[in-house]
Amino acid sequence: MLSKKVHTHDMDEARRQLASAHGSRYLSAPLPKYELPQGQTPARVAYQLVHDEMNLDGNPSLNLASFVTTWMEPEADRLMTETLGKNYIDQDEYPQTTEIQNRCVNILARLFNAPHGATSVGTATVGSSEAIHLAGLALKWKWRKRRAAEGKATDRPNLVMSSSVQVCWEKFARYFDVEPKYLPLREGHYVLDPNEAVAAVDENTIGVVGILGNTYTGEYEPIKELNDALTKLNQRTGWDVPIHVDGASGAFVAPFLTPTLEWDFRLPLVRSINASGHKYGLVYPGVGWVIWRDVAELPEELIFHVNYLGGDQPTFNLNFSKGAGQIVAQYYNFIRFGHDGYGAIMRNLRGIADYLAAGIDTIEHFELISKNNSLPLVCFRLTADRAYTVFDISEKIRERGWIVPAYTMAANAEHIAVLRVVVREGLSIDMAELLIGDLRSSVEHLDALHKSPTPSRQNRGQAKTKGVC
């Protein structure tokens, strides 16, 4: 996130100083906020200052906007603390960290049904954003190499995807000079249409993106149908347009809740998959994964070899240095929970999402948009135009501490504004019941507010009339 420019000349002295919440008990004089202090600050005081600042953030337990994990077991916390000082890229210095990363890649390749005998490869990343950039680069380079071998132009690559893709796909297209072909949504249909996707493909298409759980409604795109339609197109044209599955959220959900759903390497055209370990992989941010079904899908030209840290170290990452804590925590989760444990957790989250959806559905003004065969989230909108919007509801329930985002849908469906609740570990049935009650109270309050002025508003109006400040 870009920081805002600080115009210190616009600030008075107090705004430019950092003072303890407990006054002179800890600091004899305030510290500067936007300059390096001249002297040192005692460790206990520095801790207290930063700790007090963090109190102004929202409560992670009530943050229902984010897919990102906000709680792990104490044993995982301890492992992360013990390994934060290890740079996972230093393979010679920390060979066991490298071994643990490789085990995670193998576990995920098998979880995603890599073909028997395939030499699947992958790497840990800083979330799915980096994973997507790496997967996109592999698609582009494979396409360019194939086109060059055929003596054809390589200057106009494009990528086909739904307009509901996460912003990191837009970043990839812009940063790496790939034309994005966005397929618009329409009311009642918020996922990619395989026929429309195939119609948008041409000889310059490096791949088609299928989303396993979009961030708007949580729905899975029909990747099996996309694979079948694209296979026919490739056979007819002689092209080799592959599929990348953006499984940032769903790749840790679908294998446990809908194991028969074909979306992964069981489909021949699915050549790469990204997943966010820090979402339903149940690890603190930030860790992601990208897996290729076979080493042949990852161009050798993209792999760098360095030797200044010891022996030969092949690497394919945009980010070089990163603490090993999240990778170790991911492996902890794998051996801690196993298939049965992940399955139990996901079924519990799905059950809470269903309970929450049923409760929200009883509130007269709301209409559900999300479906129960997708990610464990609830997306809903107002049933009709009212004097207030979902943005007002979001603001109102924030008074109770709930962080529930309101937003408009993607291209061609921007007129639809929704609220979305992401169900993660930490949201219990009891909390879901409280949220349902607070949503109902918020709607009733806004209804009453817009029917007639409340006494407090009438009094304020009279006071202004009388010239009272």
Secondary structure as UniProt FT lines:
FT   HELIX           8..10
FT   HELIX           14..16
FT   STRAND          17..18
FT   TURN            21..22
FT   HELIX           23..25
FT   STRAND          31..32
FT   HELIX           43..54
FT   TURN            55..56
FT   HELIX           60..62
FT   HELIX           74..83
FT   TURN            84..85
FT   TURN            88..89
FT   TURN            91..93
FT   HELIX           95..111
FT   TURN            112..113
FT   TURN            116..117
FT   STRAND          121..125
FT   HELIX           127..149
FT   TURN            150..151
FT   STRAND          158..162
FT   TURN            163..164
FT   HELIX           167..175
FT   TURN            176..177
FT   STRAND          179..183
FT   TURN            187..188
FT   HELIX           194..200
FT   TURN            203..204
FT   STRAND          205..212
FT   TURN            215..217
FT   HELIX           223..237
FT   STRAND          243..247
FT   TURN            248..249
FT   HELIX           250..252
FT   HELIX           254..257
FT   TURN            259..260
FT   TURN            265..266
FT   TURN            268..269
FT   STRAND          270..276
FT   TURN            277..281
FT   STRAND          288..292
FT   HELIX           295..297
FT   HELIX           300..302
FT   STRAND          304..306
FT   TURN            308..309
FT   STRAND          313..315
FT   HELIX           325..361
FT   TURN            364..365
FT   STRAND          366..368
FT   TURN            372..373
FT   STRAND          377..382
FT   HELIX           390..398
FT   TURN            399..401
FT   STRAND          406..408
FT   TURN            411..412
FT   TURN            414..415
FT   STRAND          417..422
FT   TURN            425..426
FT   HELIX           429..451
FT   HELIX           455..465
FT   TURN            466..467
//
